[in-house]
């Protein structure tokens, strides 16, 4: 596997270009603060910085440099970032690819916070988080300028440093009384997204080659008649935590959100998605089919599916099989317990999964905790060695005294997050149900131990969702920990603070949809949905909240086989989008409506049909599909030095 590249300045093309253009950039920045002829009347550039760069993947050759501007128009402040033209250092990234990351005149009324990162090695960067929890890719300042950027923002909008994290700056934080009250209840996954009218605004932009181009943002930039939108106070935390919280309950009106929050309160604080996972019969879904019934008349003509998914699946998608049973499982093993044909075993699991009572034996192999070549005796020996190692790591946090904890803020923060999350993870399942449930305590201990095992990554919300089925299957603390470690070797980049792992997968997903359904991709493009953030939760926790508990485990073991592709989860995303394309396009869903629709598909996805569709799409895409996915995109196994976990953060544990 190609080794991940670090921030080595000696061979970085973008850095070399920045040295040549640095002085010219600063000169243009001064002159750019005056109104330019390319800007609309009344618009003023108040900040300009060249060579601000986005890193779509961990590879230096795929970085995208551009120009960052702050533009004042009337009483509103806007931010734009436009990639340079004709400066690609990698043929894999076309001009169209680079434009996917363009930030076109985002009003600061829509910005929730700005997180500043100052790593010991490398460049400063910022992450801009929007009011509903989404975050733009990190913007790296190759020539400095973060301090000036924040100072300029502060001149034009209310910008205050978070009391919880000195590197987080809250934008327009008016501390709405209602939202503050709701936050004090510590209700999970709260978000307020108030619908406001929009009026046209246009902001000019230019490339580094001085080729002036006009950007029309009339469809996406709201005007507020001089009044800033109120923001609820929510202490800033890791970006992955914020995004996961906000994505689970997205509504378009504040009153809908408030109603949903109090409905959760009456259900002991646990969201409907968790309750839905294990006992579908106890819930009322009568409103869901009427909302998204495929028989609802389509209001707009829809361009037909170029691949005709139903026919494609019949040709390329093989029928699903019954789960792997005891007799068949033992046929794959020799007399000492070695797997005779690992490839054939993975293929069999891909088409049917595993009977639950044998999952414990099979998952340790699929995850790579034990090798396929290991014997029964070798696996038992490794189990005893690893148990001792686990207890040693666990003792690191168990031995922290109260006085030490007072001086260990990261420990207190992560411990607090874990304690809040485990008590609302899959509590409707008998295995985790009830007060003082020892299995909930095991979730807590394993996650806290993992935060000490992997200091750089620590803990982020969503990890409890990934651990829960593993502990449910393994029923052993040490074994569950090491299986979780193996899983995080693949999915750990999903939780990196700079979100490169997630952005690389969303980028790959956009390319796959473009390849396999260009009309749908063009629809997303026309409706400002090309970032594919509506699929964020699917990818982050591997459809954990979209399926019932048993089906989640079956999907995971299918994905872990890496049969056909290690990125089958992306084809699963494409298959679901294609299955509902007629409704999405026919009802002209915008981003907010689409996000709400996607979230409410939870519990309605036909797993067998989806896997058959995904298989057909993966086979059809072939090498062209593989070429859409940048090297190192999760869940690729990390390089040996563990560099996928390099957070490059000034306040890393």
Order of alpha helices (4+ residues) and beta strands (2+ residues): alpha-beta-beta-beta-alpha-beta-beta-beta-beta-alpha-beta-beta-alpha-beta-beta-alpha-alpha-alpha-alpha-alpha-alpha-alpha-alpha-alpha-alpha-alpha-alpha-alpha-alpha-alpha-alpha-alpha-alpha-alpha-alpha-alpha-alpha
